[in-house]
Amino acid sequence: MLAPYRRDVNTVFQNYALFPHMNAAENVAYGLRQDGVPAVERKKRVRDALDMVEMLSFADRKPGQLSGGQQQRVALARALVKRPSVLLLDEPLGALDRKLRQQMQVELKLLQSQLGTTFIFVTHDQEEALAMSDSIAVMRHGRIEQLGVPTELYDNPATAFVAGFIGTQNFIPGYRLGDSLAMRSERGVVFEASRAVRGLKYEAHVLGAVRPENVLLAAREPPTRNRLTAKIAANVMLGDTMEFVLVLPDGRELLSRMPRRDVDILPEGAEVWAHWQSNAFTLFPFEDLESKQGKPWSN
Amino acid sequence: MAWPALVWWTVFFIVPLFWIVLYSFGSRPGAEAPGPVALETLSFDNYRQALSEIFFRVFQITMRTAGLGTILCALIGFPVAYAIAMHVPPRWRSILVFLLIVPYWTSFLLRTFAWRIILAPQGTLSEVLQAIGILGRPLLILDTNAAVQLGIVYNYLPVMILPIYVALERIDTSLIKASMDLGAGPLQTFLQVTLPLAAPGLFGGLVLTFILAAGDYVVPTILGGTKGLMVGNLIATQILASQNLPLGSAMAVMLIGLLAGVLILVALLLFVLQRLLKLVRGAPL
């Protein structure tokens, strides 16, 4: 195996890992010095790299005199100045506040398309992954669970884990009805799905999944097959959307999300019908998501 | 809110130092006079007396012994500190550091005397060395400068190791990974990242060890005999044996001044070296 320092990959570390005894320019120059890049070219490349991340005016500051976002930029310049064929970013935005993070997401995306370098961006933030990636690999216990473009992962997740990890999901455990696209929940309610993961066995133990944005609320019993009575436990204002936390008769929770303009705030304790179309319901082989990883699907 | 430190500093450092300096200008009191020093007439007589050839010869030996001892301590201590800080899992580190300090629960005198037994011409070490053929005759190291050197390295090693260890232990390991990621090999990473970041600890250890070693008089008294004199012995002899506190004080003040001079010289040298290194490496921009 090739030693790390001989690979054509550079990394932006989680905590930036800038050398505290060197100023921004020296940090950026470090990698070029190791390669023996001649001084004239080195200075030009350091200047260009700092300019690219708009940190040229901070070139002589030590990392301790820079804000988190500025350190982030220097770390980016330090890694990119070596013109690696792959740039690895290890949760680089984790320490930044939300606004700065969104700003950096856009900048990183722009930078990537300008440079054409492959960026491998490691993140726990699924929204970040969806927003920034051309292609996402969902990892679980060090293995790739599914690799695909964001829409494919979101619309056709291969496993319940991926379904829950990308976006939010409501999971209903139960058993498949024969080899049909329907399931019976543990309380005996039958739900119809339009999709089941390939290889699902006859009468298999399954998790049915429906996204909150597909769970609709109605005051009167709807004609849809997939329906449940529920009680409103909480209204959560999310800006452009409303999230309703519903409690089912068996005590389970169900989330429903709707655009603000389509709904009013419903009083807590109100009895409603929650329903969804069968084409928004998918069957996955059962897995105990909660015990393994906490709740990967909750934000 | 620095006044507690200021009070401590004043009471335990400034005031005693002031007295020593004052005494160094006094003279030996007459037989009936009270107190250790007569301060009626102040003069430079003690300094004139102290500025002898012997004092400078002993001072030279002291600098050599302390300097070499400090360098040896650093050469032995740095790898030890590095191994504990970088290659030992965190839960074992404090145990190892504790083990380093354990011998210091025994008296300094006792530990130094113990070396007399080890180094004696008829001692175990001597016999083992002769038995395996390294030495053709008994080990004749006791009561020489070499024994003093050894005693000093032994006694001050932890003073060197601890500050270096603290500095190394604080280094974020991701900096080392970052250095490797940017193309530096293990040696370059050590020279450009680990060593500069450990420098404050290393300098702390060097200065502390050097000062303590240069002022030591117990080790040369016990292990050096008549051949292994150090400045500390001269001062102690004046103050304790000759009852000449003023002359001893003058020697002590000279020792402090010369030590400060040596340290300033070394600091200047390091500063110039650093500048030169920067010049050679060239500006990053």
Chai-1 contact restraints between the chains, C-beta under 6 A:
chainA,res_idxA,chainB,res_idxB,connection_type,confidence,min_distance_angstrom,max_distance_angstrom,comment,restraint_id
A,P4,B,M180,contact,1.0,0.0,6.0,A-B,restraint_1
A,Y5,B,M180,contact,1.0,0.0,6.0,A-B,restraint_2
A,Y5,B,G183,contact,1.0,0.0,6.0,A-B,restraint_3
A,Y5,B,G185,contact,1.0,0.0,6.0,A-B,restraint_4
A,N10,B,D181,contact,1.0,0.0,6.0,A-B,restraint_5
A,T11,B,D181,contact,1.0,0.0,6.0,A-B,restraint_6
A,F13,B,S174,contact,1.0,0.0,6.0,A-B,restraint_7
A,F13,B,A178,contact,1.0,0.0,6.0,A-B,restraint_8
A,A17,B,S174,contact,1.0,0.0,6.0,A-B,restraint_9
A,A17,B,L175,contact,1.0,0.0,6.0,A-B,restraint_10
A,A17,B,A178,contact,1.0,0.0,6.0,A-B,restraint_11
A,H21,B,P196,contact,1.0,0.0,6.0,A-B,restraint_12
A,H21,B,L197,contact,1.0,0.0,6.0,A-B,restraint_13
A,A25,B,P284,contact,1.0,0.0,6.0,A-B,restraint_14
A,A25,B,L285,contact,1.0,0.0,6.0,A-B,restraint_15
A,E26,B,P284,contact,1.0,0.0,6.0,A-B,restraint_16
A,A29,B,P284,contact,1.0,0.0,6.0,A-B,restraint_17
A,Y30,B,L182,contact,1.0,0.0,6.0,A-B,restraint_18
A,G31,B,L182,contact,1.0,0.0,6.0,A-B,restraint_19
A,G31,B,G183,contact,1.0,0.0,6.0,A-B,restraint_20
A,Q34,B,G183,contact,1.0,0.0,6.0,A-B,restraint_21
A,Q34,B,A184,contact,1.0,0.0,6.0,A-B,restraint_22
A,D35,B,G183,contact,1.0,0.0,6.0,A-B,restraint_23
A,A39,B,G282,contact,1.0,0.0,6.0,A-B,restraint_24
A,K43,B,L285,contact,1.0,0.0,6.0,A-B,restraint_25
A,V46,B,P284,contact,1.0,0.0,6.0,A-B,restraint_26
A,V46,B,L285,contact,1.0,0.0,6.0,A-B,restraint_27
A,R47,B,L285,contact,1.0,0.0,6.0,A-B,restraint_28
A,A59,B,L285,contact,1.0,0.0,6.0,A-B,restraint_29
